[in-house]
Amino acid sequence: MRPISATLLSYCRPLLRLVGPDPDRETFEGVLRVAVTIWNAVVMEQVGFTGQYLSQARELVQAQALPAAVQAFDSLVEHKYQAFSDDRRLILDYRVVESEGGRLGVEVDAGSAEGLSATQN
């Protein structure tokens, strides 16, 4: 399985395209925040927590003040199901990092959601 940091960057690429090339750090962090929110909500749906997490994620994304993310919400949900359906890692924490050349990236801590059960809720 590829590193979750690479997976997250690949997953949020459509949203990064919407905000434009070479986003500043604040915009990049906003994109990651939105992507992580949607990713985790879909993972929770995939392991049986149907309904509640996606609606909460939509509300959180609407509050982020990143118009491109609100417009892309449904397509990002679909993108997770289509391109990353087998990846059920929950993103627990992430940090934006900057390379010596100034390129922004991300370090991610993740854990498996496979052991969670909707009956534990």
C-alpha positions as CSV (number, residue, x, y, z in Angstrom):
1,M,0.0,0.0,0.0
2,R,1.4,3.4,-0.9
3,P,2.1,5.9,1.9
4,I,-1.0,7.8,3.1
5,S,0.7,11.1,2.4
6,A,1.0,10.3,-1.3
7,T,-2.5,9.0,-1.3
8,L,-3.9,12.1,0.3
9,L,-2.1,14.4,-2.2
10,S,-3.4,12.3,-5.1
11,Y,-6.9,12.4,-3.7
12,C,-7.0,16.2,-3.3
13,R,-5.4,16.9,-6.7
14,P,-8.8,17.7,-8.3
15,L,-9.4,20.3,-5.6
16,L,-5.9,21.7,-5.9
17,R,-6.5,22.2,-9.6
18,L,-9.6,24.2,-8.8
19,V,-7.8,26.6,-6.5
20,G,-5.1,27.2,-9.1
21,P,-1.4,26.4,-9.6
22,D,1.1,26.9,-6.7
23,P,-1.4,27.7,-3.9
24,D,0.0,29.6,-1.0
25,R,0.4,27.8,2.3
26,E,-2.9,29.0,3.7
27,T,-4.8,27.8,0.6
28,F,-2.9,24.5,0.6
29,E,-3.8,23.9,4.3
30,G,-7.4,24.7,3.5
31,V,-7.5,22.2,0.7
32,L,-6.0,19.5,2.9
33,R,-8.4,20.3,5.7
34,V,-11.3,19.8,3.3
35,A,-9.8,16.7,1.7
36,V,-9.2,15.1,5.1
37,T,-12.7,15.9,6.3
38,I,-14.3,14.3,3.3
39,W,-11.9,11.4,3.2
40,N,-12.6,10.5,6.8
41,A,-16.3,10.9,6.4
42,V,-16.4,8.5,3.5
43,V,-14.2,6.0,5.3
44,M,-16.7,6.1,8.2
45,E,-19.5,5.5,5.8
46,Q,-17.5,2.6,4.3
47,V,-17.2,0.8,7.7
48,G,-20.9,1.2,8.5
49,F,-21.5,4.6,10.0
50,T,-24.1,5.4,7.3
51,G,-25.5,8.9,6.9
52,Q,-24.2,11.0,9.8
53,Y,-20.6,11.7,8.9
54,L,-21.1,12.9,5.3
55,S,-23.7,15.4,6.4
56,Q,-21.5,16.7,9.1
57,A,-18.6,16.9,6.7
58,R,-20.7,18.9,4.3
59,E,-21.4,21.4,7.0
60,L,-17.8,21.6,8.0
61,V,-16.7,22.1,4.4
62,Q,-19.3,24.9,3.9
63,A,-17.8,26.7,7.0
64,Q,-14.2,26.5,5.6
65,A,-14.6,29.6,3.3
66,L,-13.1,27.8,0.4
67,P,-15.7,28.1,-2.4
68,A,-14.1,25.6,-4.7
69,A,-14.4,22.9,-2.0
70,V,-18.2,23.5,-1.6
71,Q,-18.6,23.1,-5.3
72,A,-16.4,20.0,-5.4
73,F,-17.9,18.2,-2.3
74,D,-19.9,15.6,-4.2
75,S,-17.3,15.0,-6.8
76,L,-14.7,14.5,-4.0
77,V,-17.0,12.0,-2.3
78,E,-17.4,10.1,-5.6
79,H,-13.6,10.3,-6.2
80,K,-13.0,8.6,-2.9
81,Y,-15.4,5.8,-3.7
82,Q,-14.2,5.3,-7.3
83,A,-10.4,5.8,-7.0
84,F,-9.6,4.9,-3.4
85,S,-12.4,2.6,-2.3
86,D,-10.1,-0.1,-0.9
87,D,-8.2,2.4,1.3
88,R,-10.0,2.6,4.6
89,R,-7.3,4.4,6.6
90,L,-8.6,7.2,8.8
91,I,-6.4,10.3,8.7
92,L,-5.6,11.0,12.3
93,D,-3.2,13.9,12.0
94,Y,-1.4,15.8,9.2
95,R,1.2,18.5,9.0
96,V,2.1,20.7,6.0
97,V,5.8,20.6,5.3
98,E,7.9,22.6,3.0
99,S,10.9,21.3,1.0
100,E,14.1,23.2,0.7
101,G,12.9,24.3,-2.8
102,G,9.7,25.8,-1.2
103,R,7.4,23.0,-2.5
104,L,4.5,22.3,-0.1
105,G,3.8,18.7,0.9
106,V,2.2,16.8,3.8
107,E,3.1,14.3,6.5
108,V,0.2,12.2,7.6
109,D,-0.5,9.9,10.5
110,A,-3.3,7.3,9.8
111,G,-4.9,4.3,11.3
112,S,-7.2,1.6,10.1
113,A,-11.0,2.0,10.4
114,E,-11.6,-1.6,9.7
115,G,-12.0,-2.5,13.4
116,L,-14.7,0.1,14.0
117,S,-18.3,-0.9,14.2
118,A,-21.4,1.2,13.9
119,T,-22.8,-0.6,16.9
120,Q,-20.1,1.0,19.0
121,N,-21.5,4.5,18.3
